[in-house]
Amino acid sequence: MLTGFIDETEKHEGKRLTGVGGFLFRKEALSALQTEIAARTRGLSKPFHAAHCNSQKGEFYGWDYDKCQALLCDIAGIVAKHRGIGVICAVDNEDFDTWKDRQPSTAEWFGTPYSVCLFAAIDIARQYLDDAKIDEDIFYLIESGATGRKQGENFLRRIKTNEELDNRFHMRGYTFIDKGDPDGKTLSFETLRVALLGIISD
């Protein structure tokens, strides 16, 4: 079984974008990933805030820019060493509003840009497994708190309770986890922000 870590981010300056992305990991890679991330972020507050590091805010206020970027690059390197495939979808919020006006019934089902991106990210993972002929399921760990979580959870439930869709999407299950979750999983959520911030902020 594979584990999928899914996170979201939003760009508020200029064109507003919503992005959802994540990585698939094999179980044996997670322990090494979390150990190395914990070692590299030792002495920092938990959970690690990649957005704060990127903008030199919070506990990173006063840090040298190059020092912040070196930390983010190191974390990205650790993730790259242990991850499987990465998936990402970003939606321009204005484009979503235009599409919503043209297809109100479909848009009502999705509800928000977040829900559209979440569906697309999970579908990309499905396509990868199908194309690579990998007959394994994915258990998704999704960071909670995003606008549109309710709609996102509704379609995940529809997939999970429909045997045909459940098999098609290789979904073993899913759970939403708070960023402050004490189990250490949040270290992995914040490593996703390193990748997501680079794409969404371009």
LOMAR-791605 format. One record per atom (N, C-alpha, C): atom name; x, y, z. Coordinates in pm, 1 decimal, decimal comma. Example, Ala and Ser with C-alpha at 12.3 -4.5 7.8 and 13.67 -1.06 7.14 Angstrom:
BEGIN
    a         c1         c2         c3
    N     1319,0     -569,0      780,0
   CA     1230,0     -450,0      780,0
    C     1320,0     -330,0      780,0
    N     1285,0     -225,0      708,0
   CA     1367,0     -106,0      714,0
    C     1290,0        3,0      787,0
// end
This chain:
BEGIN
    a         c1         c2         c3
    N       83,1     -118,6        0,0
   CA        0,0        0,0        0,0
    C       87,5      124,8        0,0
    N       42,6      227,2      -72,0
   CA      111,1      355,0      -77,9
    C       41,6      455,8       13,5
    N      117,0      552,3       61,3
   CA       59,7      661,2      140,8
    C       71,6      789,4       60,0
    N      -40,8      860,0       46,1
   CA      -40,5      987,2      -25,3
    C      -57,6     1101,8       72,6
    N       38,6     1192,7       75,4
   CA       27,0     1313,9      155,9
    C      -20,4     1427,2       65,0
    N     -131,4     1489,3      101,4
   CA     -191,1     1594,1       19,2
    C     -201,1     1722,7      101,0
    N     -159,7     1832,8       40,8
   CA     -163,9     1963,1      106,9
    C     -214,8     2065,9        6,9
    N     -256,5     2180,9       57,8
   CA     -303,7     2286,7      -30,8
    C     -233,9     2417,2        2,3
    N     -231,2     2506,6      -94,8
   CA     -176,7     2640,0      -73,1
    C     -250,6     2736,4     -163,1
    N     -247,7     2863,2     -125,0
   CA     -313,9     2966,2     -205,0
    C     -219,1     3082,6     -226,6
    N     -229,0     3142,2     -343,7
   CA     -153,9     3264,0     -374,2
    C     -254,6     3378,0     -373,1
    N     -230,5     3478,1     -289,6
   CA     -327,2     3586,6     -274,2
    C     -286,3     3713,5     -348,2
    N     -157,7     3728,9     -380,3
   CA     -111,9     3849,5     -447,6
    C     -118,1     3829,8     -598,7
    N     -157,9     3936,5     -669,1
   CA     -172,5     3924,3     -813,4
    C     -290,4     3833,9     -845,6
    N     -271,8     3746,8     -944,0
   CA     -379,1     3651,2     -976,9
    C     -393,1     3552,2     -863,9
    N     -516,4     3532,4     -816,2
   CA     -538,1     3440,2     -705,3
    C     -543,7     3298,0     -758,7
    N     -459,6     3212,6     -702,0
   CA     -452,7     3072,6     -742,2
    C     -474,3     2983,5     -621,3
    N     -537,2     2871,5     -645,5
   CA     -549,5     2767,3     -544,5
    C     -477,7     2644,0     -597,1
    N     -395,9     2585,8     -514,1
   CA     -321,7     2467,5     -556,6
    C     -333,4     2354,9     -455,9
    N     -341,1     2233,5     -505,8
   CA     -340,8     2113,1     -422,2
    C     -238,4     2018,5     -482,1
    N     -152,9     1967,1     -398,1
   CA      -52,2     1874,9     -448,5
    C       -2,9     1782,8     -340,0
    N       78,8     1689,8     -378,8
   CA      132,1     1598,0     -279,9
    C      222,8     1494,8     -343,0
    N      261,5     1400,4     -260,4
   CA      351,1     1294,3     -303,8
    C      298,8     1159,6     -256,1
    N      335,5     1057,1     -330,0
   CA      309,0      920,3     -285,8
    C      437,9      864,4     -226,5
    N      423,2      794,0     -115,9
   CA      538,1      732,9      -49,5
    C      509,4      586,4      -22,7
    N      613,7      506,3      -30,1
   CA      602,9      369,7       18,3
    C      626,7      371,9      168,0
    N      564,5      278,3      237,9
   CA      569,4      277,3      383,9
    C      712,5      279,2      436,3
    N      800,0      203,0      371,3
   CA      936,6      192,2      420,6
    C     1014,8      323,6      404,4
    N      966,9      412,6      316,8
   CA     1037,0      539,6      296,2
    C      997,2      644,9      399,3
    N      880,3      629,1      460,5
   CA      830,0      732,9      550,6
    C      915,6      750,3      675,0
    N      959,9      641,1      732,8
   CA     1038,9      649,3      855,2
    C     1168,9      725,5      831,5
    N     1237,6      693,2      721,4
   CA     1363,3      761,8      688,5
    C     1337,3      908,3      658,6
    N     1228,3      936,2      586,4
   CA     1193,1     1074,8      554,8
    C     1173,7     1155,9      682,1
    N     1091,4     1105,7      773,0
   CA     1060,6     1180,9      893,9
    C     1183,0     1195,5      984,6
    N     1267,8     1093,2      987,9
   CA     1389,9     1102,4     1068,7
    C     1482,3     1211,3     1015,4
    N     1499,6     1215,6      884,0
   CA     1589,8     1314,6      825,2
    C     1533,5     1456,3      833,4
    N     1400,5     1470,1      814,4
   CA     1338,3     1602,6      827,5
    C     1350,7     1652,1      971,6
    N     1326,7     1562,2     1067,4
   CA     1336,5     1599,7     1208,8
    C     1477,9     1644,0     1243,5
    N     1578,1     1574,7     1188,9
   CA     1717,3     1611,3     1215,5
    C     1750,5     1747,6     1155,1
    N     1702,1     1772,1     1034,1
   CA     1734,4     1899,2      966,3
    C     1661,7     2017,0     1029,5
    N     1546,1     1993,5     1094,1
   CA     1469,1     2103,1     1154,9
    C     1481,5     2103,0     1307,5
    N     1580,0     2028,7     1358,7
   CA     1600,0     2023,9     1503,9
    C     1622,1     2165,5     1558,0
    N     1555,7     2196,3     1669,1
   CA     1569,4     2327,8     1729,8
    C     1466,6     2427,8     1681,6
    N     1388,7     2391,3     1578,5
   CA     1283,5     2479,0     1528,3
    C     1149,4     2436,9     1586,4
    N     1054,6     2529,1     1587,0
   CA      920,9     2498,4     1637,0
    C      855,7     2391,4     1551,3
    N      771,3     2311,9     1612,5
   CA      694,3     2210,3     1541,7
    C      547,2     2250,2     1543,5
    N      473,4     2240,5     1431,7
   CA      528,5     2196,7     1303,3
    C      611,8     2305,9     1236,1
    N      703,3     2262,6     1151,0
   CA      785,7     2353,3     1073,1
    C      697,3     2428,7      974,8
    N      714,6     2560,9      966,2
   CA      633,9     2642,5      875,6
    C      718,6     2685,9      755,9
    N      702,8     2613,7      645,9
   CA      781,3     2644,6      526,2
    C      748,9     2783,5      472,1
    N      621,1     2823,9      479,6
   CA      583,3     2956,3      429,0
    C      653,0     3065,9      508,5
    N      662,5     3046,8      640,4
   CA      732,6     3145,1      724,5
    C      880,9     3149,0      689,7
    N      938,8     3033,5      667,9
   CA     1080,3     3027,2      631,3
    C     1103,8     3096,8      498,0
    N     1015,5     3072,0      402,2
   CA     1029,2     3130,6      269,4
    C     1021,0     3282,6      272,7
    N      938,4     3337,4      364,7
   CA      918,3     3482,6      371,0
    C      989,1     3547,4      489,7
    N     1069,2     3468,6      563,1
   CA     1145,2     3518,0      678,2
    C     1054,1     3583,2      782,7
    N      947,1     3512,5      816,1
   CA      852,6     3559,3      916,9
    C      854,5     3464,3     1036,1
    N      781,0     3501,7     1143,1
   CA      773,2     3416,1     1260,4
    C      910,8     3391,7     1319,3
    N      940,9     3265,1     1348,6
   CA     1070,3     3234,4     1408,9
    C     1187,6     3255,6     1313,8
    N     1157,3     3276,8     1185,3
   CA     1263,8     3300,2     1086,7
    C     1290,0     3449,2     1064,4
    N     1217,6     3533,9     1138,2
   CA     1241,9     3677,6     1129,7
    C     1385,6     3706,6     1174,0
    N     1455,9     3779,4     1092,6
   CA     1595,6     3809,6     1124,9
    C     1694,3     3711,3     1065,2
    N     1642,9     3598,6     1012,2
   CA     1732,0     3504,0      946,6
    C     1780,4     3564,7      815,7
    N     1900,3     3530,2      775,8
   CA     1952,8     3568,2      645,3
    C     1872,5     3495,9      536,7
    N     1843,4     3567,3      428,0
   CA     1765,3     3509,0      318,8
    C     1829,1     3379,8      268,1
    N     1959,8     3381,8      247,7
   CA     2028,5     3263,5      194,2
    C     2018,2     3144,5      290,3
    N     2018,2     3172,5      420,8
   CA     2005,5     3065,1      519,6
    C     1867,6     3000,8      510,4
    N     1764,6     3083,7      492,9
   CA     1628,2     3031,1      478,1
    C     1616,7     2945,1      352,3
    N     1671,4     2996,3      241,9
   CA     1662,6     2922,2      116,6
    C     1742,2     2792,3      122,4
    N     1853,7     2792,2      193,8
   CA     1932,8     2669,7      207,9
    C     1854,7     2564,2      284,1
    N     1781,4     2607,2      388,5
   CA     1699,2     2513,2      465,5
    C     1590,0     2454,1      377,7
    N     1521,8     2538,9      300,7
   CA     1415,2     2490,4      213,0
    C     1470,9     2395,8      106,1
    N     1586,2     2428,1       52,5
   CA     1648,4     2340,6      -49,3
    C     1688,4     2206,0       10,5
    N     1738,8     2208,2      133,3
   CA     1775,6     2083,0      199,3
    C     1653,0     1994,6      220,7
    N     1543,0     2056,6      265,3
   CA     1419,9     1980,9      288,6
    C     1366,4     1925,2      157,5
    N     1368,7     2007,3       52,8
   CA     1323,0     1959,1      -78,6
    C     1407,9     1840,7     -124,6
    N     1537,5     1845,3      -97,6
   CA     1626,0     1734,8     -134,9
    C     1594,7     1607,1      -59,7
    N     1560,7     1621,6       68,8
   CA     1523,9     1504,2      149,5
    C     1396,3     1441,2       95,0
    N     1298,0     1525,8       64,3
   CA     1172,8     1474,2        8,3
    C     1198,9     1402,7     -123,5
    N     1277,5     1466,7     -210,5
   CA     1305,4     1408,0     -342,4
    C     1372,5     1271,6     -331,0
    N     1454,5     1253,9     -228,2
   CA     1526,5     1127,5     -209,7
    C     1433,0     1012,9     -173,6
    N     1323,5     1044,0     -104,2
   CA     1238,4      938,0      -50,4
    C     1101,1      925,4     -117,2
    N     1060,8     1025,0     -191,5
   CA      924,3     1024,6     -243,6
    C      908,8      934,6     -365,1
    N      781,3      903,5     -393,4
   CA      745,3      843,3     -520,2
    C      706,9      957,0     -614,0
    N      598,0      940,9     -686,8
   CA      557,8     1047,2     -779,1
    C      497,9     1165,1     -703,3
    N      504,0     1280,5     -766,7
   CA      437,3     1398,9     -714,9
    C      319,6     1433,9     -803,4
    N      215,0     1487,9     -743,9
   CA       96,9     1530,9     -819,1
    C       62,7     1672,8     -776,8
    N       17,4     1752,7     -870,5
   CA      -24,3     1889,1     -836,2
    C     -126,2     1939,7     -936,7
    N     -218,4     2019,7     -886,9
   CA     -315,5     2088,3     -971,9
    C     -332,4     2228,8     -915,9
    N     -327,6     2329,1    -1001,8
   CA     -351,4     2467,5     -960,4
    C     -460,3     2527,2    -1048,0
    N     -548,8     2603,4     -986,5
   CA     -660,7     2665,0    -1057,2
    C     -658,8     2815,1    -1032,3
    N     -669,7     2891,7    -1140,6
   CA     -687,9     3036,2    -1129,1
    C     -830,3     3059,3    -1078,3
    N     -845,4     3128,1     -966,9
   CA     -977,9     3144,4     -906,7
    C    -1074,4     3217,8     -999,1
    N    -1024,4     3311,3    -1080,0
   CA    -1111,5     3380,9    -1174,7
    C    -1160,4     3285,3    -1283,0
    N    -1072,2     3196,9    -1328,7
   CA    -1113,0     3096,9    -1428,2
    C    -1219,7     3004,9    -1369,8
    N    -1203,4     2968,8    -1242,0
   CA    -1302,7     2884,1    -1177,7
    C    -1437,9     2953,6    -1173,7
    N    -1439,6     3082,2    -1140,7
   CA    -1566,0     3157,0    -1134,1
    C    -1633,1     3164,6    -1271,0
    N    -1552,9     3182,0    -1376,7
   CA    -1608,1     3185,1    -1513,1
    C    -1668,3     3050,2    -1549,3
    N    -1596,4     2942,4    -1518,9
   CA    -1646,2     2806,7    -1546,4
    C    -1771,8     2778,4    -1464,1
    N    -1773,5     2825,6    -1342,5
   CA    -1888,3     2804,4    -1253,6
    C    -2014,9     2867,4    -1311,2
    N    -1999,7     2985,6    -1372,4
   CA    -2115,6     3052,3    -1433,6
    C    -2165,3     2976,6    -1555,4
    N    -2073,5     2909,4    -1627,2
   CA    -2111,4     2837,9    -1749,8
    C    -2167,4     2698,6    -1721,3
    N    -2120,8     2634,7    -1613,3
   CA    -2166,3     2499,1    -1580,3
    C    -2205,7     2492,2    -1432,7
    N    -2314,4     2560,2    -1398,1
   CA    -2351,2     2571,8    -1256,1
    C    -2377,8     2439,0    -1185,8
    N    -2437,1     2342,2    -1255,6
   CA    -2469,5     2216,0    -1188,3
    C    -2343,1     2137,6    -1154,7
    N    -2248,2     2132,0    -1249,8
   CA    -2120,7     2063,1    -1223,5
    C    -2041,5     2137,3    -1117,4
    N    -2039,9     2270,0    -1128,6
   CA    -1965,8     2351,3    -1032,8
    C    -2022,5     2338,0     -892,8
    N    -2153,4     2321,8     -882,8
   CA    -2216,0     2305,8     -751,1
    C    -2167,8     2177,5     -684,3
    N    -2146,8     2072,4     -764,9
   CA    -2099,6     1944,7     -709,9
    C    -1959,9     1960,0     -652,0
    N    -1873,3     2033,2     -723,5
   CA    -1736,9     2054,0     -674,7
    C    -1732,4     2159,8     -565,2
    N    -1801,4     2269,6     -586,0
   CA    -1814,0     2371,1     -482,3
    C    -1707,3     2478,1     -481,7
    N    -1580,1     2439,2     -477,3
   CA    -1472,0     2537,2     -462,5
    C    -1351,8     2497,5     -548,7
    N    -1261,4     2592,1     -575,0
   CA    -1138,4     2557,1     -647,6
    C    -1059,3     2447,1     -576,6
    N    -1060,2     2447,8     -443,4
   CA     -989,2     2344,9     -367,8
    C    -1040,7     2206,0     -402,6
    N    -1172,2     2191,2     -407,3
   CA    -1231,1     2059,8     -436,2
    C    -1193,4     2010,9     -575,7
    N    -1194,7     2103,1     -673,5
   CA    -1155,0     2066,3     -809,2
    C    -1009,8     2018,0     -811,3
    N     -923,3     2092,7     -741,4
   CA     -780,9     2056,7     -738,7
    C     -757,3     1924,4     -666,8
    N     -829,5     1902,6     -557,0
   CA     -815,6     1777,0     -482,6
    C     -854,9     1658,9     -570,4
    N     -967,1     1671,1     -640,9
   CA    -1012,0     1564,9     -730,3
    C     -907,5     1539,2     -839,1
    N     -856,5     1648,1     -898,8
   CA     -758,9     1632,9    -1007,0
    C     -631,7     1564,9     -957,4
    N     -584,5     1602,4     -838,7
   CA     -461,7     1542,8     -784,8
    C     -478,1     1392,7     -762,5
    N     -592,3     1352,4     -709,4
   CA     -619,5     1211,0     -685,1
    C     -634,6     1135,9     -817,7
    N     -692,4     1203,8     -917,1
   CA     -708,4     1140,0    -1047,3
    C     -573,4     1123,8    -1118,2
    N     -481,7     1218,7    -1099,7
   CA     -347,1     1205,7    -1156,6
    C     -276,9     1084,1    -1096,5
    N     -291,7     1066,3     -963,9
   CA     -231,5      948,9     -898,8
    C     -291,8      820,8     -955,8
    N     -423,7      820,1     -978,4
   CA     -489,6      703,1    -1037,7
    C     -432,7      672,5    -1175,9
    N     -420,2      777,7    -1258,1
   CA     -368,0      757,3    -1393,5
    C     -226,4      701,1    -1390,7
    N     -145,1      750,6    -1298,9
   CA       -7,8      701,0    -1287,9
    C       -6,5      551,2    -1255,8
    N      -84,7      510,9    -1156,2
   CA      -86,9      369,1    -1118,6
    C     -136,9      282,6    -1233,6
    N     -239,8      331,9    -1303,7
   CA     -293,3      255,4    -1417,1
    C     -190,2      244,2    -1528,9
    N     -127,0      355,9    -1564,5
   CA      -29,6      355,7    -1675,0
    C       92,1      269,8    -1642,3
    N      133,4      272,5    -1514,5
   CA      250,5      194,9    -1473,2
    C      215,1       51,4    -1436,8
    N       83,2       19,6    -1446,9
   CA       33,9     -114,2    -1412,7
    C       74,9     -154,6    -1270,0
    N       59,7      -60,4    -1177,4
   CA       87,4      -85,5    -1035,5
    C      -44,3     -115,7     -966,1
    N      -59,0     -237,6     -920,2
   CA     -184,2     -280,9     -857,2
    C     -174,6     -264,8     -705,6
    N     -171,7     -139,5     -661,4
   CA     -165,7     -109,8     -519,2
    C     -265,8       -0,2     -486,8
    N     -306,0        3,7     -361,3
   CA     -398,7      106,1     -316,2
    C     -323,3      219,7     -248,6
    N     -393,4      332,1     -234,1
   CA     -335,3      449,8     -169,7
    C     -422,5      489,4      -50,6
    N     -358,0      514,6       62,1
   CA     -428,0      574,1      175,5
    C     -383,3      720,0      181,3
    N     -480,3      811,5      174,2
   CA     -449,6      953,1      167,5
    C     -456,3     1019,1      305,1
    N     -351,2     1093,6      337,9
   CA     -348,0     1180,1      454,9
    C     -354,7     1323,1      402,6
    N     -463,2     1392,4      434,6
   CA     -490,7     1523,6      376,3
    C     -494,8     1627,4      486,9
    N     -419,7     1735,9      466,8
   CA     -420,8     1840,0      569,6
    C     -558,5     1905,2      574,4
    N     -611,5     1918,9      695,7
   CA     -743,0     1979,8      711,5
    C     -730,7     2131,0      716,2
    N     -845,0     2198,0      710,4
   CA     -847,4     2342,8      725,8
    C     -866,1     2420,0      597,4
    N     -863,8     2352,5      483,8
   CA     -878,3     2423,9      356,6
    C    -1022,2     2465,8      333,8
    N    -1041,2     2580,7      269,3
   CA    -1174,2     2621,9      225,8
    C    -1221,1     2522,7      120,6
    N    -1336,1     2462,7      140,5
   CA    -1385,6     2362,9       45,4
    C    -1365,2     2220,9       92,0
    N    -1316,0     2204,5      215,0
   CA    -1294,2     2068,2      264,1
    C    -1424,0     1987,6      263,1
    N    -1536,0     2051,6      300,8
   CA    -1662,4     1979,1      308,8
    C    -1697,8     1917,3      174,3
    N    -1687,5     1997,3       66,0
   CA    -1716,7     1943,6      -66,9
    C    -1615,0     1838,1     -106,8
    N    -1490,1     1861,4      -72,7
   CA    -1387,2     1762,9     -104,4
    C    -1412,5     1631,1      -34,9
    N    -1450,5     1639,0       91,6
   CA    -1478,2     1517,4      167,3
    C    -1602,0     1446,1      113,0
    N    -1699,3     1523,5       63,0
   CA    -1820,7     1463,1        7,9
    C    -1789,6     1375,4     -112,5
    N    -1703,7     1425,3     -205,4
   CA    -1678,6     1341,3     -323,3
    C    -1584,6     1226,3     -289,9
    N    -1496,0     1244,2     -191,1
   CA    -1413,6     1131,2     -147,7
    C    -1501,8     1021,6      -88,7
    N    -1603,2     1061,8      -14,7
   CA    -1696,5      964,7       43,2
    C    -1774,1      892,2      -66,7
    N    -1812,6      967,3     -171,5
   CA    -1883,4      905,0     -284,0
    C    -1795,8      800,1     -351,5
    N    -1669,1      832,1     -368,2
   CA    -1575,6      735,9     -428,1
    C    -1563,6      613,1     -339,6
    N    -1546,3      636,2     -210,3
   CA    -1520,2      525,7     -116,8
    C    -1640,4      434,8     -100,6
    N    -1760,1      487,8     -115,7
   CA    -1881,4      406,6      -95,3
    C    -1935,1      347,7     -225,6
    N    -1864,9      372,4     -337,1
   CA    -1902,1      314,7     -465,7
    C    -1792,5      216,5     -505,0
    N    -1824,5       88,3     -506,8
   CA    -1721,8      -13,7     -527,1
    C    -1645,7        6,1     -656,9
    N    -1717,3       40,5     -764,6
   CA    -1651,4       59,2     -894,3
    C    -1554,0      177,1     -889,3
    N    -1599,0      290,8     -833,4
   CA    -1512,1      407,9     -822,8
    C    -1397,4      383,4     -725,4
    N    -1427,5      314,0     -617,2
   CA    -1326,6      283,3     -516,9
    C    -1211,0      205,0     -579,8
    N    -1246,0      104,6     -659,1
   CA    -1143,7       24,9     -727,0
    C    -1071,0      106,8     -833,0
    N    -1145,4      189,8     -904,8
   CA    -1085,5      270,0    -1011,2
    C     -981,5      366,6     -957,0
    N    -1010,4      427,0     -843,1
   CA     -918,6      527,2     -787,5
    C     -815,7      467,2     -691,6
    N     -814,5      335,2     -677,1
   CA     -715,0      267,6     -591,4
    C     -715,3      325,6     -450,0
    N     -833,2      359,9     -398,5
   CA     -839,4      430,1     -270,8
    C     -862,2      333,6     -155,2
    N     -758,6      314,6      -73,9
   CA     -772,4      232,5       46,2
    C     -852,3      308,0      151,6
    N     -834,4      439,2      155,4
   CA     -906,9      522,3      250,3
    C     -845,1      660,8      254,6
    N     -894,3      743,7      344,6
   CA     -843,0      879,6      358,0
    C     -876,5      931,9      497,0
    N     -799,9     1029,8      539,6
   CA     -832,0     1099,7      663,3
    C     -776,9     1240,7      653,3
    N     -844,4     1334,0      718,1
   CA     -798,9     1472,6      723,6
    C     -728,1     1492,6      856,9
    N     -609,1     1550,2      852,5
   CA     -528,5     1567,0      972,5
    C     -494,7     1714,1      992,2
    N     -509,7     1760,3     1115,7
   CA     -479,2     1897,9     1149,6
    C     -328,4     1920,4     1145,3
    N     -288,2     2042,9     1107,0
   CA     -146,0     2075,9     1099,8
    C      -77,0     2056,0     1234,5
    N     -151,7     2073,1     1342,1
   CA      -93,7     2058,4     1475,4
    C      -97,1     1916,5     1528,4
    N     -129,4     1819,5     1442,1
   CA     -135,5     1680,0     1484,6
    C       -3,1     1636,3     1547,2
    N       -6,8     1574,1     1662,9
   CA      116,7     1543,5     1734,9
    C      192,1     1419,9     1687,1
    N      140,4     1348,1     1588,6
   CA      200,5     1219,9     1552,7
    C      324,6     1230,4     1464,4
    N      361,5     1351,6     1426,6
   CA      480,1     1365,8     1342,9
    C      448,7     1367,3     1194,7
    N      322,7     1335,1     1158,1
   CA      286,1     1334,4     1016,5
    C      294,4     1474,6      959,0
    N      275,1     1576,8     1042,7
   CA      273,7     1713,5      993,5
    C      409,3     1756,1      939,1
    N      515,5     1691,5      981,1
   CA      645,5     1721,0      921,2
    C      639,4     1697,1      771,3
    N      570,4     1591,8      733,3
   CA      560,4     1560,6      591,6
    C      470,9     1660,3      519,3
    N      363,5     1708,8      586,5
   CA      278,2     1808,9      523,7
    C      358,1     1933,8      489,6
    N      441,2     1978,6      581,7
   CA      514,3     2102,1      557,1
    C      622,4     2084,9      451,4
    N      673,4     1964,2      433,3
   CA      768,9     1944,6      324,5
    C      698,5     1961,8      189,5
    N      568,4     1930,9      184,1
   CA      493,7     1951,8       60,4
    C      488,5     2098,9       26,2
    N      479,6     2184,2      127,8
   CA      471,6     2327,8      102,6
    C      596,2     2378,0       30,5
    N      709,4     2314,7       54,1
   CA      832,9     2354,8      -14,3
    C      812,7     2341,2     -163,9
    N      753,8     2228,8     -206,2
   CA      729,2     2207,3     -348,4
    C      615,3     2295,6     -399,7
    N      507,4     2303,1     -322,2
   CA      390,1     2378,5     -365,9
    C      418,6     2527,5     -376,3
    N      492,0     2582,1     -279,7
   CA      521,6     2725,7     -282,5
    C      599,4     2763,5     -407,1
    N      691,0     2677,4     -447,6
   CA      770,0     2707,7     -565,6
    C      685,7     2716,6     -691,6
    N      582,0     2633,8     -699,7
   CA      497,1     2632,6     -819,0
    C      393,3     2744,7     -814,3
    N      327,5     2759,9     -699,0
   CA      218,6     2856,4     -688,5
    C      269,7     2999,5     -694,2
    N      391,4     3024,6     -645,0
   CA      441,5     3161,3     -638,1
    C      505,2     3208,5     -769,1
    N      522,9     3118,9     -865,5
   CA      583,7     3158,3     -993,4
    C      489,8     3250,7    -1073,0
// end
